[in-house]
Amino acid sequence: MASLGIAERCDLIDQIELPPVEHHTAPDEREVRYSEGDTEGKVIGGSVMRQEKSLSPQQQTDVAYSTLLAQLAADSKDKGHSVEWYREYMRVMSLIGWRSEKLDFSEIHGKLGQKLSEIILNLLSSILSAEQIKDLEIILNSLKDPQNVESNFLFNKKAASGTNATFQISDAYIGTRGGAAMHFLASQFNGKREILDVLGIKFDSSSMSMYMSVSQFELNEDIYGGVREQVRAKLGDRAKTEIKGIQI
């Protein structure tokens, strides 16, 4: 898609099919903050993201809106087929300006009874600093706090589908070129029981299988700047209802 011009990208964004609007939260939903100076945790549909304090409010918004649009486009496909879901996700990410490595999924095993959140942090420790891992651990654990009930509900609602789950955990930061970038963990999970708490799943090789891919993304801000308003318009009210802050 590198050869596409901005006008062509805008036209293709307009053509993206999105699933019907769902209402996940009560009317008194809180406004998500996009502010400088603090490391933030956010639920963005079926993903949990740590956003570094070095990101400007505009960059925080760009990362949140762009990844949400890619998720929603993929959600219009059958979530029971994770390969198709991620294919559409990556297509839209490329369309709106994200450069990335190819997702290379490997089967992941943990210790019997080990929580999925612990397995995720162990994987990400290969590319994140100790401080980043500590922040992300706090963010993931805080999802269970009563003050984050809406955020936790949204994440589980969007990530899980019956006995399967398709979700992402990411760390957004300033890349080497000065634009927004992400360390990104993509996951596919298949089990035998209905999933109500994705991150609380305890590993048991006899009743589940999971595949994960760790990669990096970098946003071409010149391209995204040209399609920003199309992305915002395409999301509409979902930019509020499907993005929630995580109170630490």
FENFEN-V456848 format. One line per field, one symbol per residue. psi: psi as a letter, one per 20 degrees, with the letter a starting at -180 (. if undefined). burial: + if it has 16 or more other ideal C-beta (glycine too) atoms within 10 Angstrom, else -. Layout:
# FENFEN-V456848
psi = ???
burial = ???
This chain:
# FENFEN-V456848
psi = jhiprgggggghghippqrqpqoirrhkqqpppnqqiqpqpqpnckqpppoqiiprhghggggggghgggghghhiroiinhghghghghghgghjjpprqppnpqppqaqpipqhhggghggiiiiqrhggggghgggghihiqhikhgggggghghhqndjqporqpropapahjirqrpppopqpppaiqpphngiipppoiijrqqpqppaqqppoigghhijghggghhhcihhghjpqqop.
burial = --------++-++--+-------++------+-+----++++++++++++++--+---+++++++++++++++++-+-+--+--++-+++-+++++++++--+-+--+-+----+++++++-++---+---++-+++-++-++----+-+++++++-++++--++++++++++-+---+++++++++++++---+--++-+-+----+-++++++-+++++-++-+++-++--++--++-++++++--
